[in-house]
Amino acid sequence: MTPMHLILHRPVSAGRRMLLALAGSVCLSVSAQADTFPSKAITIVVPFPAGGPTDANARLIGKELSQVLGQPVVIDNRAGAGGTVGSTWVARAPADGYTLLWGGTSSLVVAPALYTNLNYDSIKSFQPIGMVVRGPMMLAGRAGLPAKTLPDLLAYAKANRLTYATAGTGSIGHLAGELFQEMTGVPLVHVPYRGGAPALNDLLGGQVDLIFETAQFMTPQIKAGKVNTYAVAGTKRYPGLPDIPTMSELMGKASWEAYSWFGLVAPANTPPAVTAVLEKALLKVVTEPNTRAQIVAGGLEPVNSSAEFLAQAIEQDLTKWRTIVTRRNIKPE
């Protein structure tokens, strides 16, 4: 055994001194990053066109983040391929906290579940910061459909082959419809459209029987009495339409949930000190009453989540929808 006094007085090698100095400099660098970040404008990449509700919410959050962080927050719309173009851009961006992604269900969950050749991995390529908004999917039917309640619809659908419209093959509405069929045993015929608007137009015109869309999107038609509403696929009733029951209430299956959500993620390997600043700022923004009121007015549910909550949501939803894609043999267009 080496005597203690020899250990205490053993000379430190040049290599070890270099390693210790390097470790010290890294610690100082991380601390400095936390103290100085942000020192310039931050860009939030929205992987969808400007002008829609997704873009509007990103701009709301960006404006409020700018106030909290004391630096400009710029919205950069990089649309294309279901959100994957902008997502790829951010995955390849410098991991310094100055380029963020307004990521959501379509780009971080549905696309990775459908495609095997993406240029990013929703778990490995990004560092979650926090979920901001979410909205449940809803099942509605054309006004002339005889079934007025979900139990009536299930009985009617077993005797009559019904069609359901969605915003496209592989959309969250399509996956929700496939999950619905698995859980009820009722077969439906999928009719994909290029977007929610043409799908809704054909529902209103009686060309299709049902639609799976977000509650936010369907609210104006529901309030106008132009469609039958059967259920909402959320953990609780939708605040904008509190009289409509959840799928779980009607079917007794707590796992019947289908949400469309959005939040902020940074490129992987962004320093923890930087993401901690962003997470804290985002939590402050989303818990601010005026921000929450604007989100609710837009038909969505504000989610003041942690980075860990978003990480779990991505992982759980990816597993859930990838299983549906595989079991139902869903192929991208």
N, C-alpha and C positions, 0 to 999 in steps of 0.2 A: 504493500500500500504506500502511495506517495505521501510524505509528510505534508501537513496542511501548510506549513510555512513555505514549503517549496512551491506549492500551488499558487499561494498568494503572491509570491514574488517572481513567478515564472515570467520571463520577458514575452511581450506580445509580438508576434511575428509581423513583418511588413504587410503580408497578405491579409492577416486578420485585422490589422489597423485599417486597411483599405475598406474591408467589408463593414467594419463598425462605422467608419466615416460615411460610407454609402448609405447604410441603414439610417443613420442620423439625418442625412440630407433628404432621404425619402420622407421621413416623418415630418421634417420641416416643410417639405414641398407640399404634402397633403394638408398640413395645417394652414399653409399660406393660401392654398386653393380655397379652403373654406372661408378664409378671411376676405379674400378678394373677389370671389365669384358672386355674381356676374360683374364683369368689368366692361362689357360691351353688349350689343343687341343679341337677343336670342331669336332663333327662327323655329317656328312650329310648322312642320310640313303637314298639310292636309292632303291625303291621297285621293281627293275627290274634287270635282269642279266647284268653283266659287258660286255662291248664291243660294245653295240649298240649306236645309236645317243643320246638316253636319258641319258645314262651313260656318254657319252663324254661331253655333255653340263654341266652336274653336276660337272664333274671333272674340266672343264674350270673355272666355277664359283668358285669352291672350292679353286683352285689354286690362283685366283685373290683375293678372300676374305682373304686368309692367308696373303697375302702381306699387305692388308689394315689393318687387325686386329692385325697383329704381332704375331699370334699363328698358329700352324699347323691346317689344316683342312683335316680331314680324310674321305674318301668315303667308306661307308659300304654298299655293295649290299646285300639286304635281299629280294630276289625275291619270288614270289608265289601268286597264286590266284588273278591275275589281279592287283597286287600292294597292295592288302589288308594286306598281311602278314607284310611287312615293315611298312605300315601305322599304323597297330595295335601296333607294337613294339614302335614306336615313341609316340603314344597316351599314352602309359603306362610309358614312360620314365620320369625321374625327370624333373620338369619344371624349369630348371635353365639356359636354353639357350645353353647348351653344346651338346644337341642332337636335330638335326633338320631333317625335312623330305623334300626330293625333291618330292613334291606332284604335281599331275597333274589332268587332266580331268578324266582319267580312275579311279584313286584311290579316288579322292575327290568329284567327281560328278557322273560319270556313275555307279560305284559300289554302292554308297548309294542310287541311283535311282532304282537300280535293286533288291538289297538285303535288307531284313528287319532285318536280324540277324547279322549284322556286329558288331564287338567289338569296334567300334568307331563311332562318329558322326562328319561329316566333318565340321560342324559349331561349335559345343560345345566342341569338343575334341582338337581343334588346335587354335593357335593364328597366323594369317597371318603375314608374313614379307614383301613379295613382289612377284609379277609375274616377271619372267625373260625372257621367250621365249614363242612364240606361232606360230602356223602354221595353215592355213585354210584347210578345207577339199576340195576335188576336185571331180568332176564327169567326168569320162572318159569312153570311150567305145572301143570295139574291132575294129581293123582297117577295117574289112570287113563290118561293119555296114553301111547301106546306108545313114543314117542321119549324116550330118556333122556339123550341128549347133544345139543349144538347141531348137529353135522353130521347126526345122525339127524333132528332137528327140521326142518332145512331140506329134507331129502329128503321127509319126511312131509308137510310143509306144501305142497309143490309138487303133491302128489297129492290132498291133502285140504284143503278150504277151512277154515282155522282162524280163530277169533275171539280178540280180545285185549281185556281189560278195563283201564280206566284210571280215575283219579279224576275224570275229566270232559273234555269237549271243550276243547282248548287247554291242558290241564295239561301239565306237563313229561313225564309218562308218555306222554301222547298224542303229543307231539312226538318223544319217543324212539322210539316205535313206528313213526312215519312215517319217521324216519331209518333205522331198521332195515330197513324195506321197500325203501327206496331203495338201500341198500348191499348187500342180498342178492338183490333182484329177486323176493322171495317176497311174494305178496299176502296180506294179512290183513284181516279185517273188524273194524273198531273198534266196541267196545261201551262207550260212556261211562256213568259212574255219577256220583252226587253225593257224591263222597268215596271215599277208599281203602278204608274199612271195608266198605261194601256190595259193592264190586268184589271184594274178597278173599273175602267170604262166598259169592258166586256162583261164584268159582273153586273154593273148597273143596267146594261143592255140585255141581260138575260142569256148571254152566250155561254156563260159558265155558271156553275152552281155555288161554289164556295171560294173563299180566298183566305190565305194566311198572310197577314201583313202586320205591321206594327200598330199598336193602339193609337199612337200619335198620328199616323197617317190616316187611320180609319175614323177618327173622332168626328170630323165634320159631316161625313156621310151618316154616321150613326145618330148624331144629334138631329139631323134633318129627316130621320126616319126612312132613309132610302135603302137600308139593308137590314137583314136580321142579324142580331149579334148573339153568339152562343157562349163564348167563354174567353177569358184572358189567361195567357200562360205565364203568370207571374207568381211570386211567392205570396203576394197579397193582392187585393183588388186595386185596380188602376185608379188613382185619385181623380182623374178627369172624368171617369165613368164608374162611379162607385156602386151602381146598381148591377153591374155585370159581374157574375161570379167567376172565380178562378177555375181552371181545369181541375186542380187538386180538390177543391170543394165538391165538384160534381162527380168526379171519378174516383175519389179516395186514393189517389196516387200522388204522394208528395213530391215525387221526382219529376212530375210533368211541368217543367219550366223551360221557357225559351225566350231569351233576352237578346236584344240588340244593344250593345253598349260601346262607349268610347272613353278613352283616357289618354294619358301621356306616358310615353316610353322614351328612353334615351338609348343610344347605341351601347352595345355590350362593352364592358370594361371602362365605362365612365366612372371616374373616381367616386368612392362612397361619400366623401366629404361634399362633393358637388351634388350628387343625387339627393343627399340629405337636405341640402338647402332648397332644392326644387320641390321635394316632397312636403317639406314644412310650409313653403309658400303656397303650394297647391291646396293643401288642407285649409289654410287660412282663407283662400279665395272661395272655396266651395262651401265653407261654413258661414260665409258672409250672407246675411239675410236678403239683401238686394239681389245678389247673384242667384241664390236659390229661388227667389221669386221669379226671376226671369227664366230660369230653366223650367220651372213648373208651368209657367205661362206658355212656354213653347211645347208643352205636352210630354215632357220627360221627367224622370225622377233623378234629383241630384244625389250623387254618391260621394260622400266625403271619406274616401277609403285610404288605406295605407298602401305602400308599395307591395307589401306582402299579400294584401287582399287581392290586388290586381294580378300578381304572379300566380296565385292559386286559381283565380278565375280563368286565366289563360290556359293553365294546365288542365283544369277540370273540363272546361268547355271543349278543348281540343280533343281530349280523350272521348268525351261524349259524342261529339259530332263526327269524329273520325270512325267511331264504331258504327254509327248510322250509315255513313257513306259506304263502309265496307259491307255491312249486312244487307243493305238495300241496293247494292251494286250501282251506286250513283256515279255517272261518268260526266266529267266537264264537257261543255259544248266546244 
